Amino acid sequence: MLFSINPNQGETDLIKIELIQEIVEQLSSFIFIEQYIGKMKKLQISARLLTIVDSIQDEATHFQIYRILAAILTEKDIKTLASPDKIVTIFLRKINDISNNICQREPLSNILIALKSLVQHDQIKDEIVKQQGLPLLIRCATEPELIKQGEANKWSLEILLALTFNKEAFNTIKNNIEFIKHLRALLHSTDDDGKRFADSILWKLEQDKKDVESTNISSNDQYDIMLSYSHRNKDLCYAIYDRLIKDGFRVWIDRENMYGSPMDSMAYAIENSQYVLVCMSEAYKQSPCCQLEAQYAFQKRRPLIPLVMTPRYKPDGWLGIIVSGKIYIDIPKLTIDSAYIALKKEINAYLKKRNAIEEVSSRKTPLDHNSVSKISATARALSITEMTSETHRSIT
């Protein structure tokens, strides 16, 4: 119906506008359900919604449309968007209004959840920085009255974590001494979400001071596999985990191997695992915590095996770059048993490559300088091929 209504036609404009507003209101109620997000993306309604924004001069309707767009815009959509500044302006204005009048009907957390979906895109990060949105978000994360507003601190901290992937925002956050003190205090609080995001932000700020070097893959690694996943896909991930354990694999998963700092535990798991399973979904891509894991594994040159967790999901943006050249195991298109068989084939393929590298490296025959160079080049070629191929295949 949305596609058949033109708000610019005839004498019934007012009726049409009211009908559009009603439809938009209904659509916005589906944005928290991942399966409906996929359907809306498939319908490709983004362009139509943006047309409505240009046709109806009603900020409340604009805001509802931008909430929907926050959930369904792809990287391609964002890149072709003429004015990402308008979206950011409306969100920041809404957050500011509620922050200054906490008695408003709209919960602050609802606004922040939508902005969290948008902030995965670099253009939105840039606009938030440009429009001086960081102090407002830090305020949402630290002021007691705002923290009470439906987990506002949780969502604002997650947005701020995502913003640390923007260089200018990273430096601004790092140099905010009071906010850093607040994060360190959160580490000792009873707020589990606050502790988790505080730990992640601090780890990211401190990690960038270090020279993250790759580590060699060895058969002596403590784990065979590390599972990197969004908790919104945990049931399917646990099913994979159970099968791997049953088959004798040593698997790290965050439900039972967490000690001390969650981020330090994650880093240790990546550094001491032979492979990392990247459990891809929209929820995974939108999570800055998952982005930290995936990018750290990529920096450490761990072999990545991407698993598609939700129907019709196609990675783009930062996730698309990291898994470029990899074979995708598309679980929704397969039975879990078939997907697991495909996964074991991939693991075995990596195992053969690793064994080939170790066999070449452990030859006892004395080698001259040229031979050593050739062996090193072969080993590097095997590693680089699996990490940087420019095309991908999908097992379906």
N, C-alpha and C positions, 0 to 999 in steps of 0.2 A: 504493500500500500504506500509506503514511504516514497517509492520510486515514481508513483503515478500522480503524486500531488505536486502542483506547481504553485507556490505561494504568491506568484506575481500575476496570476491570471484573474480577470473578471471581477464581478461585484461581490463575490463571496470570499474575498481575501480574508476577512476576519474569521470566518468559520474554518477556512483551510488552515490558517495560522494556529487556531486553537486545537485543531485536529493534529497538526504536526507536533505541537507542544505535548499533547497527550501521548502520541507515539514515542516521542523522544524520552518522555518520562518513563514509559514502560520499558523501553530498550535499556535505559540506564540501570534498571533493576537487575539486568542479566549479567552485568559486567564482572560480578564476583564468581561466576560459574564458568570454569574453563571450557567446558564443552560448548557452551553458547558463544563464547568468545571466538572459538574456531569456526563456528557456523557464520557468525557475523563477518569474519575475515573472508570467508569463502564467498559471501554475497557481495563483497567489495563495495560496501556502503560508505566508505570514507569520503569519497569525492562528493557524493550526494549530501552528506552531512555538512561538509564544508560549504556547499552551495547554499544550504539553508542558513548557515551563519551569516553569509553575505546578504541574504534576502530578508531576514527577520531581525529587527533592531530591538532585541530583548535580551539583556545580559543573563537573566536566569536561564533562558533557553540555551544561550551560548555556552553557559557553564555546564549544563547537562550534556550538551553535545561534546564538549571537550573531555568530559569524564568518560564518555563512550569511546572517543578517539584515543584517549590515553590507554585503553585496554586493547584496541585493535590496530592501531597504526603500526605498520612495518617500517623497517629501516628505509625501504624504497619510498614509502609514503612520506616519511619525515624529510628525506632529501629533496623531494619535489614540493614540499610545503612552502608556500610563498611567505608566510608570516608566522613562524614559530614564536615570535615575540608576543603576539596577541594571546596565544595560549598561556604562556608563562605569566603575562601581565594579569590575566583574569584569575589564575590560581593564586598568585602572590597577593593580589588585592583581597581575594576571598579569605585567605589565611590571616591576613592583617586585620580585616574587619572582625573576624571571629576572635582573634587574639585580644583585641581591644574591647570586645563585648562578649564575654564568655556565656552570656545568657541567650545568645542567638540560638535559634532552633536547630540549625545545621551543625552536627557534631564535627569538631575539628579533625578528628581521625578520618572521617569520610573523605575530606579534601586531601589529606596527606596520603591516603591509600592510592588515590587516583594519580597524584603527582609522583608517587613512587614508581608507578608503571611508566610514566613518561620519562623519568629521569634516566632510564637506561640508554636513551638516545643522546649522542654527543651534542647535537644542536640544542637540545633542551638544557643540558648542563651549561653550555656556553651562555645561554640566555639568562639562566638563574644567576650566574656570576655577574653578567653584564648589568642586570637589573637590581643588583645589590640584595639578592635574596638570601644570602648566607646568614647574615645577622638575625633575620626573621626566623629561619629554620633552627638556628642555635637557641634562640629564645624559646621556641616550641619544645626543644629538647631539655631545657634547663629550668624554666620557670615553674615553680610548684603548682600554681593555679592552672597552668596550661597542661601540665603533665597529667592532671586528673581527667582531662577531657578524652576519655575513651582511648587510652594507650597512645596518646599523641606523641609521647617521648619515643616510644618504640618505632613509630613510622618516621618521625623526623630524624632519628638516629640512623635509620636504614637509608634514608635519602642522603644524609650527610656522608655516609659510607660510600654510596654510589658516586657522590661528588668528588671523593678523593681520587677518582680516576681522571679528573680534570686538573691539569697542572696548576692553574691559577687558584682554583678552589683548594687544592691540596696545600699549597703554601699558606693560604689564608687560614685554614683550619689549624695547620701545624703551628702557626705563629700566635694563635689565640690562647694565651697562657691560662686564662680562667676556664675556658672550655676544656682544655687538656686536664686541668685539675679536676673538673667535674667528671670527666671520663675515668680518671684514675680512682675517684671516689666510688663510682658505679661498680668497679671491679669487686668491691667489698660489700656491695648492697645485697638485698634479698630479691632484687628485681632481675629475674633470669634473662629476660629479653634485653634489658638495659646492659647487663653484664656482657652478654654475647656481642652486642653491637659495639660497646665500648672497647672490648678486647679486640674486635676486628679492626676498628678505626685506628687504635693505638698500634696494632701490629703492622697495619699498612703504612702508617707514618714512619715507623721505625725501620721497617723492611726496606723502604726505598733509600735508606742511608747505606744499606749494605750492598755489596756487589754479589748479586744472586748468580752463582755459577752453576753449571750443569753438573750432575753427579753421575758417575758411571753405573750402568746397570750390571748387577752381579747376581749370580745364583745364590749368594750368601745373604741377599736381602731378607729382612725379617718377614715381609709379607709378599705374597704373589700378586695380590690385587688390592687396590684401594677403590672404594665406591664413592664417587662424588655425585650427589643428588640433591634435589629439593625435597623437603619433607612433605610437600603436597603430593609427591609421587612415591611416598615411602612404602606403601603396600606392595607395589610391583617390584621395587628395589629389594625389599626384604625377601620376596619370593626368589629373586635371582641369587641373593646372598645365601639363602638356605640351600639351593642347589649346588652352589660353588663349595660350600662347607661340606656338604654330603659327599662331593667328589674329591675331597681332600685338599682343596686349595686353602691357602692361608690368606684370609680376607680381613682387611681393615674396614670397619664401618663405625660411624660415630655413635651408634647406640650403645656400644659396650667397650669402647677403647679410648675413652676420654679421661685424661688425667691432667690436672693443672689448667693452664691456658688452653681454651679450645683451638685457637689459631696455632699455637705451638704444637699441639697434638696433631692437627691437620698437616702442618709442615713436616713433622717427623714421619707421618704416615706416607706422604708423597715421596720423601727422600729415601724411604726404606721399603718401597713397593716396586715390583717389576713393571706393573701395568696400572693404569688408571682408567676405570670405566666412567665415562662422562654420560650421565643419564639425562638426556636433553628433553626439555619441554619449555613452554613459554614461562612457566614458573621458575625454572632453572635459569633461563636467560635474564629474567628480571631481577634475580637475586644477586646483590653485590657480594654476598658471602660466597655463593657458588662461583661468581666471577673470580674472586680472589683465589679459590681453590684451583680452578681450571687454568688460570694464567700462571700460577706458581708451578703447577705440573708442567705446563708448556715451557716455562723458563728453565725448569730442571731437566728438560728433555726426556721426560717419562713418556713411553709409548701410550698414546691415548686411543681408547676404543669407544666410539660414540654409540650410544643406544638411544633410539627414539622411543620416548615413553608415552606420548599421547598421539591420537590419530591426526594425520595430515600435518604434523609439525615439520617445519623446515627451518633450520638454524640460519640466522642472519646476524649482522652486526659483529660484535666482538666474538660471539660464539661461533659464527660462521667462519671467521678467520682462523680461529684456533683448530677447528676440526676439518679445515680444508684439506682435501686429499685423502681423507680417511674413509673407510668403509662404514656406512651407517647400518646398524642392525635395527630394522624397523619392527619393533615388538608388536604394535597394534595390527600390523598387516600379517603377522605370523601368530601361531599359537605360542604360548610361553615355552612349550617344549621345543618347538622348531627354532625359536629365537635362541634358546639356550644352546642348542646344537651348533648354530651358526656362531655364537659367541665362543664356544670352545675351539672351533676351527680357527677363529681369529687369534685366540690366545696361542694355539699351537703354531700358527704361522710366525708370530712374534718370537716364540720360543726357539724355532729353528734359526731365525736370524741371529738371535742372541748367542745360541750355541756356536754358530758359524764364526761369529766375532771372537768368542772366547777361545775357540779351537785355534784360530789363526794367531791370536795373541799369546797362546801358551806353548807354541812350538819350541822344542828344545834345541833344534838344529841351529848352530851358530849362524847368524845372519850379518851380511854386510850392510852398510848404510843405505844403499839403494833398496835392498829387500825390505828393510824396516819401513822405509818411506812408502813402499808399495802396499805393505800390509796395513799401515796406518790409514792410507788413503782408502783402501777397501772398507775398513771398519767404519770410517767416517761416512763413506758413500752409503753404506747400508743404513746407518743411523739417520742421515739427512733425508734419504729417500722416504723413509717411513714418517718423517716429521713434516716435510714441506712439499709434497706432491700437490700440484695445482688443480687436480680434478678429483672428484669423489664418486664413489659408487654406493649404491644402497642395496642391502640385502633385504628383499621383500618376498 
